[in-house]
Amino acid sequence: MASELGFEKPIVELKNKISELRTFTEEKEIDLTDEITKLETRLKQLERDIYGNLQPWERVQIARHNDRPTTLDYIGQLFTDFIEMHGDRLYGDDEAIVGGIAKYKGRPITVIGHQRGKDTKENIRRNFGMPHPEGYRKALRLMKQAEKFNRPIVCFIDTKGAYPGKAAEERGQSEAIARNLLEMAGLTVPVICIVIGEGGSGGALALGVGNHLHMLENSTYSVISPEGAAALLWKDASLAQKAAESMKITAPDLKELGIIDAIIPEVKGGAHRDLIQQSEAIDDILQESLSQLLHLNKDELLDQRYEKYKQIGQYTHVSDAIAINKG
């Protein structure tokens, strides 16, 4: 069973109580059906109350869950004939980003995503899902290849951020991210981006410029982690919960702000509870996005992407600002 989070403790305790009563019933041959039924009804209501009213910090915890499905998990469920490709043709391979060619409903596509580990050994191998510049250059190589052969691109986003180490900076981390932003903005094939866990800073944005941007219900997307924001704003990383509440990093907040296109519902308790059911929910959105984008020509795809990002945020003309200040 997936490890439980702190706010799930009342649910766990009630489930254990129900399990104990069932065991007692079998061992002692005493009919406790009515009591068990009442507790099961109470459990359903408790789950609705807790999972239906998750706070931002609780969603952050779910997004970071060790058992949360990764890019490779979803590739195995959603696509067939996946062929992984390696290397950026400049420095080397970065296992924090995986990508290659696959088929989706019989159609060739290119799929790329951040890949973190599920245990210590794999996390070290994958650098905890924090890419080096060669990872982003590998992703860009695959994107340009997809454009050459007119294949749609699907990007899965799940990273705390780009790796901030000295070696990464020496090899051009900032340039690699900036290059991806520039090139993705001008791709002439459909690009669909899906945040499946944490979407942290430029490390996430380097795979996040597309025609459609979707988020799993309990994923996050932000310019900095709650801990980082708390350390900057209040000089205290322990105030991460307060930061998460004020940063508007959850899917419902970002949908309201017009930054994402759709929220993909999660199974009760989080995507880690049922990979197959969660993959089906992603599949529905993916099909819908492709059906909308595949009939657009190259110019229309570029225009749609341009208008999408142009409408994000608010701005004021300089002349208007001067008039306001004088007034």
C-alpha positions as a LaTeX table, in Angstrom:
\begin{tabular}{lrrr}
\hline
Residue & $x$ (\AA) & $y$ (\AA) & $z$ (\AA) \\
\hline
Met1 & 0.00 & 0.00 & 0.00 \\
Ala2 & 1.19 & 3.50 & $-0.77$ \\
Ser3 & 2.60 & 5.34 & 2.24 \\
Glu4 & 0.11 & 7.67 & 3.86 \\
Leu5 & 0.51 & 11.42 & 4.30 \\
Gly6 & $-0.04$ & 13.25 & 7.57 \\
Phe7 & $-3.44$ & 14.72 & 6.71 \\
Glu8 & $-4.67$ & 11.22 & 5.75 \\
Lys9 & $-4.24$ & 9.90 & 9.30 \\
Pro10 & $-7.99$ & 9.94 & 10.18 \\
Ile11 & $-8.75$ & 7.94 & 7.02 \\
Val12 & $-6.03$ & 5.40 & 7.82 \\
Glu13 & $-7.25$ & 4.97 & 11.38 \\
Leu14 & $-10.82$ & 4.37 & 10.24 \\
Lys15 & $-9.71$ & 1.86 & 7.60 \\
Asn16 & $-7.71$ & $-0.01$ & 10.24 \\
Lys17 & $-10.74$ & $-0.07$ & 12.53 \\
Ile18 & $-12.89$ & $-1.56$ & 9.76 \\
Ser19 & $-10.21$ & $-4.15$ & 9.01 \\
Glu20 & $-10.03$ & $-5.12$ & 12.69 \\
Leu21 & $-13.79$ & $-5.58$ & 12.90 \\
Arg22 & $-13.79$ & $-7.78$ & 9.79 \\
Thr23 & $-10.99$ & $-9.91$ & 11.22 \\
Phe24 & $-12.82$ & $-10.15$ & 14.54 \\
Thr25 & $-16.00$ & $-11.19$ & 12.74 \\
Glu26 & $-14.21$ & $-14.01$ & 10.91 \\
Glu27 & $-12.32$ & $-15.26$ & 13.94 \\
Lys28 & $-15.15$ & $-15.10$ & 16.50 \\
Glu29 & $-17.99$ & $-15.75$ & 14.05 \\
Ile30 & $-19.89$ & $-12.74$ & 15.40 \\
Asp31 & $-22.09$ & $-10.74$ & 13.03 \\
Leu32 & $-20.91$ & $-7.13$ & 13.05 \\
Thr33 & $-22.27$ & $-6.27$ & 9.61 \\
Asp34 & $-24.26$ & $-3.26$ & 10.78 \\
Glu35 & $-21.30$ & $-1.74$ & 12.62 \\
Ile36 & $-18.98$ & $-2.29$ & 9.63 \\
Thr37 & $-21.54$ & $-0.78$ & 7.23 \\
Lys38 & $-21.87$ & 2.33 & 9.40 \\
Leu39 & $-18.08$ & 2.73 & 9.55 \\
Glu40 & $-17.78$ & 2.28 & 5.76 \\
Thr41 & $-20.39$ & 4.99 & 5.23 \\
Arg42 & $-18.48$ & 7.23 & 7.62 \\
Leu43 & $-15.25$ & 6.43 & 5.75 \\
Lys44 & $-16.72$ & 7.49 & 2.40 \\
Gln45 & $-17.88$ & 10.78 & 3.89 \\
Leu46 & $-14.50$ & 11.36 & 5.55 \\
Glu47 & $-12.70$ & 10.78 & 2.24 \\
Arg48 & $-15.03$ & 13.21 & 0.50 \\
Asp49 & $-14.41$ & 15.83 & 3.19 \\
Ile50 & $-10.61$ & 15.47 & 3.16 \\
Tyr51 & $-9.87$ & 14.87 & $-0.52$ \\
Gly52 & $-12.57$ & 17.26 & $-1.68$ \\
Asn53 & $-11.12$ & 20.18 & 0.30 \\
Leu54 & $-7.37$ & 19.80 & $-0.08$ \\
Gln55 & $-5.28$ & 22.82 & 0.88 \\
Pro56 & $-2.33$ & 23.98 & $-1.28$ \\
Trp57 & 0.30 & 22.46 & 1.00 \\
Glu58 & $-1.54$ & 19.13 & 1.03 \\
Arg59 & $-1.52$ & 19.15 & $-2.78$ \\
Val60 & 2.22 & 19.84 & $-2.68$ \\
Gln61 & 2.67 & 16.77 & $-0.50$ \\
Ile62 & 0.68 & 14.61 & $-2.93$ \\
Ala63 & 2.65 & 15.99 & $-5.90$ \\
Arg64 & 5.87 & 14.96 & $-4.13$ \\
His65 & 4.69 & 11.49 & $-3.08$ \\
Asn66 & 7.41 & 8.88 & $-3.54$ \\
Asp67 & 5.01 & 6.50 & $-5.27$ \\
Arg68 & 3.54 & 9.07 & $-7.64$ \\
Pro69 & 3.63 & 7.79 & $-11.25$ \\
Thr70 & 6.49 & 9.04 & $-13.38$ \\
Thr71 & 6.91 & 9.78 & $-17.08$ \\
Leu72 & 7.98 & 6.20 & $-17.84$ \\
Asp73 & 4.95 & 4.86 & $-15.94$ \\
Tyr74 & 2.60 & 6.87 & $-18.13$ \\
Ile75 & 4.51 & 6.06 & $-21.32$ \\
Gly76 & 4.01 & 2.38 & $-20.60$ \\
Gln77 & 0.26 & 2.88 & $-20.14$ \\
Leu78 & $-0.55$ & 5.43 & $-22.86$ \\
Phe79 & 1.76 & 4.60 & $-25.76$ \\
Thr80 & 3.00 & 1.59 & $-27.71$ \\
Asp81 & 6.27 & 0.78 & $-29.46$ \\
Phe82 & 8.25 & 3.30 & $-27.41$ \\
Ile83 & 11.87 & 3.63 & $-28.51$ \\
Glu84 & 13.98 & 5.67 & $-26.08$ \\
Met85 & 16.70 & 7.87 & $-27.54$ \\
His86 & 19.78 & 9.03 & $-25.69$ \\
Gly87 & 22.31 & 11.84 & $-25.79$ \\
Asp88 & 22.40 & 15.47 & $-26.90$ \\
Arg89 & 25.14 & 14.95 & $-29.55$ \\
Leu90 & 27.21 & 17.57 & $-27.72$ \\
Tyr91 & 28.20 & 16.27 & $-24.28$ \\
Gly92 & 26.37 & 13.14 & $-23.18$ \\
Asp93 & 23.14 & 11.64 & $-21.95$ \\
Asp94 & 21.08 & 12.89 & $-19.01$ \\
Glu95 & 18.80 & 10.31 & $-17.41$ \\
Ala96 & 16.79 & 13.02 & $-15.64$ \\
Ile97 & 15.01 & 13.47 & $-18.98$ \\
Val98 & 13.71 & 10.57 & $-21.07$ \\
Gly99 & 12.38 & 10.81 & $-24.58$ \\
Gly100 & 11.86 & 9.01 & $-27.83$ \\
Ile101 & 9.41 & 7.92 & $-30.48$ \\
Ala102 & 6.20 & 6.03 & $-29.75$ \\
Lys103 & 2.77 & 5.40 & $-31.18$ \\
Tyr104 & $-0.43$ & 6.84 & $-29.77$ \\
Lys105 & $-3.59$ & 5.21 & $-31.13$ \\
Gly106 & $-1.49$ & 4.13 & $-34.10$ \\
Arg107 & $-0.11$ & 7.64 & $-34.77$ \\
Pro108 & 3.67 & 8.25 & $-34.48$ \\
Ile109 & 4.50 & 10.86 & $-31.84$ \\
Thr110 & 7.49 & 12.12 & $-29.91$ \\
Val111 & 7.21 & 11.89 & $-26.13$ \\
Ile112 & 9.58 & 13.61 & $-23.70$ \\
Gly113 & 9.51 & 14.03 & $-19.94$ \\
His114 & 11.36 & 14.54 & $-16.69$ \\
Gln115 & 12.16 & 11.28 & $-14.95$ \\
Arg116 & 12.79 & 10.97 & $-11.22$ \\
Gly117 & 13.46 & 7.83 & $-9.22$ \\
Lys118 & 11.29 & 5.96 & $-6.76$ \\
Asp119 & 14.09 & 4.86 & $-4.44$ \\
Thr120 & 17.45 & 6.20 & $-3.40$ \\
Lys121 & 19.45 & 4.26 & $-5.98$ \\
Glu122 & 17.28 & 5.33 & $-8.90$ \\
Asn123 & 17.05 & 8.91 & $-7.66$ \\
Ile124 & 20.83 & 9.16 & $-7.67$ \\
Arg125 & 20.89 & 7.72 & $-11.19$ \\
Arg126 & 18.22 & 10.18 & $-12.34$ \\
Asn127 & 19.66 & 13.08 & $-10.30$ \\
Phe128 & 16.31 & 13.32 & $-8.48$ \\
Gly129 & 14.66 & 14.42 & $-11.73$ \\
Met130 & 16.72 & 17.63 & $-11.95$ \\
Pro131 & 18.18 & 17.88 & $-15.46$ \\
His132 & 21.61 & 19.08 & $-16.55$ \\
Pro133 & 21.88 & 21.17 & $-19.74$ \\
Glu134 & 22.52 & 18.05 & $-21.82$ \\
Gly135 & 19.07 & 16.84 & $-20.77$ \\
Tyr136 & 17.40 & 19.92 & $-22.21$ \\
Arg137 & 19.55 & 19.73 & $-25.33$ \\
Lys138 & 18.52 & 16.10 & $-25.77$ \\
Ala139 & 14.88 & 17.15 & $-25.44$ \\
Leu140 & 15.38 & 19.90 & $-28.03$ \\
Arg141 & 17.07 & 17.47 & $-30.42$ \\
Leu142 & 14.05 & 15.19 & $-30.22$ \\
Met143 & 11.65 & 18.11 & $-30.69$ \\
Lys144 & 13.43 & 19.28 & $-33.83$ \\
Gln145 & 13.42 & 15.72 & $-35.11$ \\
Ala146 & 9.66 & 15.54 & $-34.46$ \\
Glu147 & 9.19 & 18.77 & $-36.39$ \\
Lys148 & 11.20 & 17.41 & $-39.31$ \\
Phe149 & 8.98 & 14.32 & $-39.57$ \\
Asn150 & 5.75 & 16.14 & $-38.65$ \\
Arg151 & 5.12 & 14.25 & $-35.41$ \\
Pro152 & 3.09 & 15.75 & $-32.53$ \\
Ile153 & 5.04 & 16.26 & $-29.30$ \\
Val154 & 3.85 & 15.31 & $-25.80$ \\
Cys155 & 5.87 & 16.59 & $-22.81$ \\
Phe156 & 5.45 & 15.33 & $-19.25$ \\
Ile157 & 6.63 & 17.81 & $-16.61$ \\
Asp158 & 7.80 & 16.57 & $-13.21$ \\
Thr159 & 10.83 & 18.26 & $-11.67$ \\
Lys160 & 11.76 & 20.35 & $-8.66$ \\
Gly161 & 13.84 & 22.43 & $-11.07$ \\
Ala162 & 16.95 & 22.33 & $-13.24$ \\
Tyr163 & 20.07 & 21.11 & $-11.46$ \\
Pro164 & 21.82 & 24.20 & $-9.97$ \\
Gly165 & 25.28 & 22.69 & $-9.58$ \\
Lys166 & 28.54 & 24.28 & $-10.72$ \\
Ala167 & 29.14 & 21.76 & $-13.51$ \\
Ala168 & 25.68 & 22.37 & $-14.95$ \\
Glu169 & 26.27 & 26.12 & $-14.97$ \\
Glu170 & 29.67 & 25.64 & $-16.62$ \\
Arg171 & 28.04 & 23.61 & $-19.40$ \\
Gly172 & 25.45 & 26.32 & $-20.06$ \\
Gln173 & 22.36 & 25.52 & $-17.99$ \\
Ser174 & 20.73 & 28.94 & $-18.45$ \\
Glu175 & 21.44 & 29.00 & $-22.19$ \\
Ala176 & 20.00 & 25.50 & $-22.64$ \\
Ile177 & 16.75 & 26.44 & $-20.90$ \\
Ala178 & 16.48 & 29.74 & $-22.79$ \\
Arg179 & 17.14 & 27.94 & $-26.09$ \\
Asn180 & 14.33 & 25.48 & $-25.40$ \\
Leu181 & 11.90 & 28.31 & $-24.66$ \\
Leu182 & 12.80 & 30.03 & $-27.92$ \\
Glu183 & 12.69 & 26.92 & $-30.07$ \\
Met184 & 9.49 & 25.50 & $-28.54$ \\
Ala185 & 7.70 & 28.77 & $-29.22$ \\
Gly186 & 8.40 & 28.32 & $-32.93$ \\
Leu187 & 7.74 & 24.60 & $-33.43$ \\
Thr188 & 5.38 & 23.94 & $-36.35$ \\
Val189 & 3.86 & 20.73 & $-34.92$ \\
Pro190 & 1.31 & 20.32 & $-32.10$ \\
Val191 & 2.91 & 20.49 & $-28.64$ \\
Ile192 & 0.96 & 19.25 & $-25.61$ \\
Cys193 & 2.45 & 19.69 & $-22.13$ \\
Ile194 & 1.15 & 17.89 & $-19.02$ \\
Val195 & 2.32 & 18.59 & $-15.46$ \\
Ile196 & 2.18 & 15.23 & $-13.68$ \\
Gly197 & 3.93 & 16.11 & $-10.40$ \\
Glu198 & 6.02 & 19.11 & $-9.49$ \\
Gly199 & 6.57 & 21.78 & $-12.13$ \\
Gly200 & 9.43 & 23.77 & $-10.69$ \\
Ser201 & 10.93 & 26.97 & $-12.12$ \\
Gly202 & 12.75 & 27.16 & $-15.47$ \\
Gly203 & 13.52 & 23.47 & $-15.19$ \\
Ala204 & 9.84 & 22.78 & $-15.83$ \\
Leu205 & 9.26 & 25.66 & $-18.24$ \\
Ala206 & 11.95 & 24.31 & $-20.58$ \\
Leu207 & 9.47 & 21.53 & $-21.46$ \\
Gly208 & 6.37 & 23.65 & $-20.92$ \\
Val209 & 5.93 & 25.92 & $-23.95$ \\
Gly210 & 3.15 & 24.35 & $-26.00$ \\
Asn211 & $-0.22$ & 24.76 & $-27.63$ \\
His212 & $-1.96$ & 23.15 & $-24.67$ \\
Leu213 & $-0.80$ & 22.98 & $-21.05$ \\
His214 & $-2.67$ & 20.64 & $-18.71$ \\
Met215 & $-2.14$ & 19.73 & $-15.05$ \\
Leu216 & $-3.06$ & 16.77 & $-12.92$ \\
Glu217 & $-5.41$ & 17.88 & $-10.17$ \\
Asn218 & $-2.82$ & 17.53 & $-7.38$ \\
Ser219 & 0.26 & 18.69 & $-9.26$ \\
Thr220 & 1.98 & 22.06 & $-8.81$ \\
Tyr221 & 3.53 & 24.57 & $-11.21$ \\
Ser222 & 5.57 & 27.49 & $-9.91$ \\
Val223 & 8.59 & 29.75 & $-10.41$ \\
Ile224 & 10.15 & 28.48 & $-7.18$ \\
Ser225 & 9.49 & 25.86 & $-4.52$ \\
Pro226 & 7.45 & 26.86 & $-1.46$ \\
Glu227 & 10.57 & 26.35 & 0.68 \\
Gly228 & 12.62 & 28.59 & $-1.60$ \\
Ala229 & 9.94 & 31.27 & $-1.63$ \\
Ala230 & 9.67 & 31.19 & 2.16 \\
Ala231 & 13.44 & 31.50 & 2.53 \\
Leu232 & 13.46 & 34.53 & 0.23 \\
Leu233 & 10.37 & 36.28 & 1.56 \\
Trp234 & 10.58 & 35.55 & 5.28 \\
Lys235 & 14.12 & 34.18 & 5.70 \\
Asp236 & 12.62 & 30.96 & 7.02 \\
Ala237 & 12.17 & 27.86 & 4.84 \\
Ser238 & 9.97 & 26.29 & 7.53 \\
Leu239 & 7.19 & 28.66 & 6.45 \\
Ala240 & 6.78 & 26.69 & 3.21 \\
Gln241 & 3.13 & 25.94 & 3.97 \\
Lys242 & 2.35 & 29.65 & 4.23 \\
Ala243 & 4.21 & 30.28 & 0.98 \\
Ala244 & 2.31 & 27.53 & $-0.84$ \\
Glu245 & $-0.98$ & 29.13 & 0.14 \\
Ser246 & 0.02 & 32.54 & $-1.21$ \\
Met247 & 1.87 & 31.52 & $-4.39$ \\
Lys248 & $-1.13$ & 30.18 & $-6.36$ \\
Ile249 & 0.75 & 27.08 & $-7.53$ \\
Thr250 & $-2.07$ & 24.53 & $-7.61$ \\
Ala251 & $-4.05$ & 23.43 & $-10.65$ \\
Pro252 & $-7.32$ & 25.11 & $-9.56$ \\
Asp253 & $-5.52$ & 28.43 & $-8.97$ \\
Leu254 & $-3.67$ & 28.29 & $-12.29$ \\
Lys255 & $-6.82$ & 27.36 & $-14.20$ \\
Glu256 & $-8.57$ & 30.37 & $-12.69$ \\
Leu257 & $-5.63$ & 32.59 & $-13.70$ \\
Gly258 & $-5.81$ & 31.30 & $-17.28$ \\
Ile259 & $-2.31$ & 29.81 & $-17.26$ \\
Ile260 & $-3.34$ & 26.20 & $-17.90$ \\
Asp261 & $-5.93$ & 24.84 & $-20.28$ \\
Ala262 & $-7.42$ & 21.94 & $-18.34$ \\
Ile263 & $-7.29$ & 20.16 & $-14.98$ \\
Ile264 & $-7.00$ & 16.38 & $-15.25$ \\
Pro265 & $-8.96$ & 14.79 & $-12.39$ \\
Glu266 & $-7.03$ & 12.45 & $-10.11$ \\
Val267 & $-8.19$ & 9.26 & $-8.49$ \\
Lys268 & $-9.25$ & 9.68 & $-4.89$ \\
Gly269 & $-6.17$ & 10.13 & $-2.74$ \\
Gly270 & $-3.81$ & 10.92 & $-5.61$ \\
Ala271 & $-2.48$ & 9.45 & $-8.85$ \\
His272 & $-0.32$ & 6.94 & $-6.95$ \\
Arg273 & $-3.45$ & 5.09 & $-5.83$ \\
Asp274 & $-4.30$ & 3.73 & $-9.28$ \\
Leu275 & $-1.93$ & 4.13 & $-12.24$ \\
Ile276 & $-4.30$ & 2.55 & $-14.75$ \\
Gln277 & $-7.29$ & 4.71 & $-13.82$ \\
Gln278 & $-5.11$ & 7.82 & $-13.77$ \\
Ser279 & $-3.68$ & 6.99 & $-17.18$ \\
Glu280 & $-7.22$ & 6.72 & $-18.55$ \\
Ala281 & $-7.97$ & 10.25 & $-17.31$ \\
Ile282 & $-4.83$ & 11.56 & $-19.03$ \\
Asp283 & $-5.75$ & 9.63 & $-22.15$ \\
Asp284 & $-9.09$ & 11.43 & $-22.37$ \\
Ile285 & $-7.45$ & 14.87 & $-22.26$ \\
Leu286 & $-4.70$ & 13.84 & $-24.65$ \\
Gln287 & $-7.18$ & 12.61 & $-27.24$ \\
Glu288 & $-9.20$ & 15.81 & $-26.95$ \\
Ser289 & $-6.12$ & 18.02 & $-27.31$ \\
Leu290 & $-4.84$ & 16.16 & $-30.36$ \\
Ser291 & $-8.24$ & 16.27 & $-32.03$ \\
Gln292 & $-8.26$ & 20.06 & $-31.63$ \\
Leu293 & $-4.68$ & 20.62 & $-32.81$ \\
Leu294 & $-4.13$ & 18.12 & $-35.60$ \\
His295 & $-6.43$ & 19.90 & $-38.04$ \\
Leu296 & $-4.49$ & 23.17 & $-37.67$ \\
Asn297 & $-1.82$ & 24.01 & $-40.24$ \\
Lys298 & 1.64 & 25.27 & $-39.31$ \\
Asp299 & 0.73 & 28.95 & $-39.28$ \\
Glu300 & $-2.41$ & 28.31 & $-37.25$ \\
Leu301 & $-0.44$ & 26.31 & $-34.66$ \\
Leu302 & 2.04 & 29.16 & $-34.26$ \\
Asp303 & $-0.75$ & 31.75 & $-34.02$ \\
Gln304 & $-2.63$ & 29.68 & $-31.45$ \\
Arg305 & 0.50 & 29.30 & $-29.30$ \\
Tyr306 & 1.32 & 33.00 & $-29.59$ \\
Glu307 & $-2.19$ & 34.08 & $-28.58$ \\
Lys308 & $-2.20$ & 31.63 & $-25.67$ \\
Tyr309 & 0.88 & 33.15 & $-24.04$ \\
Lys310 & 0.00 & 36.70 & $-25.02$ \\
Gln311 & $-3.18$ & 36.48 & $-22.93$ \\
Ile312 & $-1.42$ & 35.33 & $-19.76$ \\
Gly313 & $-0.97$ & 38.00 & $-17.09$ \\
Gln314 & $-1.80$ & 41.69 & $-17.09$ \\
Tyr315 & 0.12 & 44.63 & $-18.48$ \\
Thr316 & $-0.22$ & 48.40 & $-18.74$ \\
His317 & 0.99 & 50.65 & $-21.53$ \\
Val318 & 3.72 & 53.08 & $-20.50$ \\
Ser319 & 1.60 & 56.10 & $-21.45$ \\
Asp320 & $-1.27$ & 54.81 & $-19.29$ \\
Ala321 & 1.05 & 54.27 & $-16.35$ \\
Ile322 & 2.43 & 57.83 & $-16.64$ \\
Ala323 & $-1.09$ & 59.25 & $-16.75$ \\
Ile324 & $-2.07$ & 57.25 & $-13.66$ \\
Asn325 & 0.99 & 58.46 & $-11.75$ \\
Lys326 & 0.35 & 62.10 & $-12.70$ \\
Gly327 & $-3.26$ & 61.76 & $-11.64$ \\
\hline
\end{tabular}
